[in-house]
Amino acid sequence: MPMRPFPLSLFALPTGLLTCALTAAQEAPRETVMPVENVRYDYAQVLSVRPVYQTLRTTSMEKVCDPREPAKSATLARVMNAVRDRLNPAKEGEGENCRMEPVVKEYRRTIAYDVDYMYRGSKFRTRMDSDPGNRLRIRISITPHPVE
């Protein structure tokens, strides 16, 4: 079988097309490889737990009345008032100096806990939504730092 020469058109690619193909091959984005995360769980010793409070203030209007007369003692005043009310029932507030006054009440509620704990000789602090008790379950994750 005689050898036939290759057509000249195959070897005669335009120079610009060949340059584009080589440039595209060189500038192709590198595939980023993410290292696998090594995860394990362990327990840390809790050193201290401090509650974090939120203070709420409410204001309401309440009726405040001054007594009809100064009381000698609380028990005597109650007896005298009970007898007076039975003998002479008065309308509410009659004979008393009553007025509406704003009364401020404060409520404290726990919103979080600041937890200090130690793991392998190092101290750490975190804020948690509940009290962890004497020991705290922690997640340990190790990944290599990429070389630049």
BALUMRO-236800 format. One record per residue: x, y, z of N, C-alpha, C in turn. Coordinates in steps of 0.2 Angstrom, whole numbers, plus 5000, padded with zeros to 4 digits. Layout:
<recs>
REC	X	Y	Z	X	Y	Z	X	Y	Z .
...
</recs>
This chain:
<recs>
REC	5004	4994	5000	5000	5000	5000	5004	5006	5000 .
REC	5004	5010	4995	5008	5016	4995	5006	5021	5000 .
REC	5011	5025	5003	5009	5030	5008	5007	5036	5004 .
REC	5002	5039	5007	4999	5045	5004	5001	5051	5008 .
REC	5003	5056	5006	5005	5062	5010	4999	5065	5013 .
REC	5000	5068	5019	4995	5072	5022	4993	5078	5019 .
REC	4987	5080	5019	4985	5086	5015	4988	5092	5019 .
REC	4990	5096	5015	4994	5102	5017	4989	5106	5022 .
REC	4983	5106	5021	4978	5110	5024	4978	5108	5032 .
REC	4980	5102	5034	4980	5100	5040	4985	5103	5044 .
REC	4991	5104	5041	4997	5107	5045	4996	5115	5044 .
REC	4992	5117	5040	4992	5125	5039	4987	5128	5043 .
REC	4986	5126	5050	4981	5130	5054	4983	5137	5055 .
REC	4979	5141	5055	4980	5148	5056	4984	5149	5063 .
REC	4989	5154	5063	4993	5155	5068	4989	5158	5074 .
REC	4984	5162	5073	4980	5165	5078	4976	5159	5082 .
REC	4973	5154	5078	4969	5149	5081	4973	5145	5086 .
REC	4979	5143	5084	4984	5139	5088	4986	5143	5094 .
REC	4987	5150	5093	4989	5154	5099	4983	5154	5104 .
REC	4977	5155	5102	4971	5155	5106	4970	5148	5110 .
REC	4971	5143	5107	4971	5136	5110	4976	5135	5115 .
REC	4982	5137	5114	4987	5137	5119	4986	5141	5125 .
REC	4984	5147	5124	4982	5152	5129	4977	5150	5133 .
REC	4971	5147	5130	4966	5145	5134	4968	5139	5138 .
REC	4972	5135	5136	4974	5129	5140	4978	5131	5146 .
REC	4982	5137	5145	4986	5139	5151	4982	5143	5156 .
REC	4977	5146	5154	4973	5150	5158	4967	5147	5161 .
REC	4966	5140	5160	4961	5137	5163	4961	5137	5170 .
REC	4955	5138	5174	4955	5139	5181	4957	5132	5184 .
REC	4961	5133	5189	4964	5127	5193	4958	5125	5197 .
REC	4958	5118	5198	4952	5115	5202	4955	5116	5209 .
REC	4950	5119	5213	4952	5120	5220	4950	5113	5224 .
REC	4955	5111	5228	4954	5105	5232	4953	5107	5239 .
REC	4948	5105	5242	4946	5107	5249	4948	5101	5253 .
REC	4952	5102	5258	4954	5097	5262	4948	5094	5266 .
REC	4948	5088	5268	4943	5085	5272	4944	5087	5279 .
REC	4938	5089	5282	4939	5091	5289	4939	5085	5294 .
REC	4943	5085	5298	4944	5080	5303	4940	5082	5309 .
REC	4935	5079	5311	4930	5081	5317	4930	5075	5322 .
REC	4931	5077	5328	4929	5073	5334	4926	5077	5340 .
REC	4923	5073	5344	4920	5076	5350	4924	5074	5356 .
REC	4924	5079	5361	4927	5078	5368	4923	5082	5373 .
REC	4926	5081	5379	4923	5085	5385	4928	5090	5388 .
REC	4925	5096	5390	4930	5101	5393	4927	5102	5400 .
REC	4931	5104	5405	4929	5105	5412	4927	5112	5412 .
REC	4921	5113	5415	4918	5119	5416	4921	5123	5422 .
REC	4923	5129	5421	4926	5132	5427	4921	5137	5430 .
REC	4917	5140	5427	4912	5145	5430	4906	5146	5425 .
REC	4900	5147	5427	4894	5149	5423	4891	5155	5427 .
REC	4890	5160	5423	4887	5166	5425	4881	5168	5421 .
REC	4875	5168	5424	4869	5170	5420	4869	5177	5418 .
REC	4867	5178	5412	4866	5185	5409	4859	5187	5409 .
REC	4857	5192	5412	4850	5194	5414	4848	5200	5409 .
REC	4842	5200	5408	4839	5206	5404	4834	5209	5409 .
REC	4834	5215	5410	4830	5218	5415	4824	5222	5411 .
REC	4818	5220	5412	4812	5223	5409	4808	5227	5414 .
REC	4806	5233	5412	4803	5238	5416	4796	5239	5413 .
REC	4791	5238	5418	4784	5240	5416	4781	5245	5420 .
REC	4777	5249	5417	4774	5255	5421	4766	5254	5420 .
REC	4763	5254	5426	4755	5254	5426	4753	5259	5430 .
REC	4746	5261	5429	4743	5266	5434	4739	5262	5439 .
REC	4740	5263	5445	4737	5260	5451	4734	5265	5455 .
REC	4729	5263	5458	4725	5268	5463	4729	5267	5470 .
REC	4731	5273	5472	4735	5274	5479	4730	5278	5483 .
REC	4729	5276	5489	4725	5279	5494	4728	5280	5500 .
REC	4728	5286	5503	4731	5288	5510	4726	5285	5515 .
REC	4728	5283	5521	4723	5280	5526	4719	5286	5529 .
REC	4713	5284	5531	4709	5289	5534	4712	5292	5540 .
REC	4715	5288	5544	4719	5291	5550	4725	5287	5551 .
REC	4730	5290	5555	4736	5286	5556	4734	5280	5561 .
REC	4737	5274	5559	4735	5268	5563	4740	5267	5568 .
REC	4738	5265	5574	4742	5263	5580	4746	5257	5578 .
REC	4743	5252	5576	4746	5246	5574	4742	5243	5568 .
REC	4745	5238	5565	4742	5235	5559	4735	5231	5561 .
REC	4736	5228	5566	4730	5223	5568	4725	5228	5571 .
REC	4726	5233	5575	4721	5237	5578	4718	5241	5572 .
REC	4722	5243	5567	4719	5247	5562	4714	5243	5558 .
REC	4716	5236	5557	4711	5232	5553	4705	5231	5557 .
REC	4705	5230	5563	4699	5229	5567	4695	5235	5567 .
REC	4698	5241	5568	4694	5247	5568	4691	5248	5561 .
REC	4694	5247	5556	4691	5248	5549	4686	5243	5548 .
REC	4686	5237	5550	4681	5232	5549	4675	5234	5553 .
REC	4675	5236	5559	4670	5238	5563	4667	5244	5560 .
REC	4670	5249	5558	4668	5255	5555	4664	5254	5549 .
REC	4667	5249	5545	4664	5247	5538	4657	5244	5539 .
REC	4656	5240	5545	4650	5237	5546	4645	5241	5549 .
REC	4647	5246	5553	4642	5251	5556	4640	5256	5551 .
REC	4645	5259	5547	4644	5264	5543	4647	5262	5536 .
REC	4644	5259	5532	4647	5257	5525	4647	5263	5521 .
REC	4653	5264	5519	4655	5270	5515	4656	5268	5508 .
REC	4655	5273	5503	4657	5271	5496	4665	5271	5496 .
REC	4667	5267	5491	4674	5266	5490	4678	5273	5489 .
REC	4683	5274	5493	4687	5280	5492	4684	5286	5496 .
REC	4678	5285	5499	4675	5291	5503	4679	5292	5509 .
REC	4681	5298	5511	4684	5299	5517	4692	5298	5516 .
REC	4694	5296	5510	4701	5294	5509	4703	5299	5503 .
REC	4710	5300	5503	4713	5304	5498	4716	5299	5493 .
REC	4712	5298	5488	4715	5293	5483	4717	5296	5476 .
REC	4721	5293	5473	4724	5296	5466	4727	5290	5462 .
REC	4727	5291	5456	4730	5286	5451	4738	5288	5450 .
REC	4742	5284	5452	4749	5285	5451	4753	5280	5447 .
REC	4758	5282	5443	4761	5277	5439	4766	5273	5444 .
REC	4766	5266	5443	4770	5262	5447	4774	5258	5442 .
REC	4781	5258	5444	4786	5255	5439	4788	5248	5443 .
REC	4787	5243	5439	4790	5236	5441	4795	5234	5437 .
REC	4800	5231	5440	4806	5228	5436	4806	5220	5437 .
REC	4807	5217	5431	4808	5210	5431	4814	5208	5428 .
REC	4818	5203	5431	4824	5201	5428	4823	5194	5425 .
REC	4825	5193	5419	4825	5186	5416	4832	5184	5413 .
REC	4833	5178	5414	4840	5175	5411	4839	5174	5404 .
REC	4844	5177	5400	4843	5176	5393	4849	5172	5390 .
REC	4854	5171	5394	4860	5167	5392	4865	5166	5398 .
REC	4870	5162	5396	4875	5160	5401	4882	5161	5398 .
REC	4886	5165	5402	4893	5165	5400	4897	5159	5403 .
REC	4900	5155	5399	4903	5149	5402	4911	5149	5401 .
REC	4915	5149	5406	4922	5148	5406	4923	5141	5406 .
REC	4928	5138	5402	4929	5131	5402	4937	5130	5400 .
REC	4939	5124	5402	4946	5122	5401	4947	5116	5397 .
REC	4951	5116	5392	4952	5110	5388	4959	5109	5386 .
REC	4962	5104	5389	4969	5103	5388	4974	5108	5390 .
REC	4972	5111	5395	4977	5117	5398	4975	5124	5395 .
REC	4971	5124	5391	4969	5131	5388	4962	5133	5390 .
REC	4961	5139	5392	4955	5142	5395	4951	5145	5389 .
REC	4944	5144	5389	4940	5147	5383	4934	5150	5387 .
REC	4930	5154	5383	4924	5157	5385	4919	5157	5380 .
REC	4913	5156	5381	4908	5156	5376	4901	5158	5380 .
REC	4896	5160	5376	4890	5161	5378	4885	5156	5375 .
REC	4881	5153	5380	4877	5148	5378	4869	5149	5381 .
REC	4865	5146	5378	4858	5147	5379	4855	5143	5385 .
REC	4859	5138	5388	4858	5135	5394	4864	5133	5398 .
REC	4863	5132	5404	4868	5130	5409	4871	5123	5407 .
REC	4877	5122	5405	4880	5116	5403	4881	5111	5409 .
REC	4882	5113	5415	4883	5109	5421	4891	5109	5422 .
REC	4893	5103	5424	4901	5103	5426	4905	5101	5420 .
REC	4903	5098	5415	4907	5097	5409	4903	5099	5403 .
REC	4907	5101	5398	4904	5104	5392	4906	5099	5386 .
REC	4902	5097	5382	4904	5093	5376	4906	5098	5370 .
REC	4912	5097	5368	4915	5101	5363	4916	5098	5356 .
REC	4916	5101	5351	4917	5099	5344	4924	5101	5342 .
REC	4929	5096	5340	4936	5098	5339	4936	5097	5331 .
REC	4938	5102	5327	4939	5101	5320	4946	5103	5318 .
REC	4950	5099	5314	4956	5100	5312	4957	5100	5305 .
REC	4959	5105	5302	4960	5105	5294	4967	5108	5293 .
REC	4971	5106	5288	4977	5109	5287	4977	5116	5284 .
REC	4981	5120	5286	4982	5127	5283	4985	5127	5276 .
REC	4981	5130	5271	4984	5130	5264	4991	5133	5264 .
REC	4995	5131	5260	5002	5134	5259	5001	5139	5253 .
REC	5004	5145	5254	5003	5150	5249	5009	5151	5245 .
</recs>
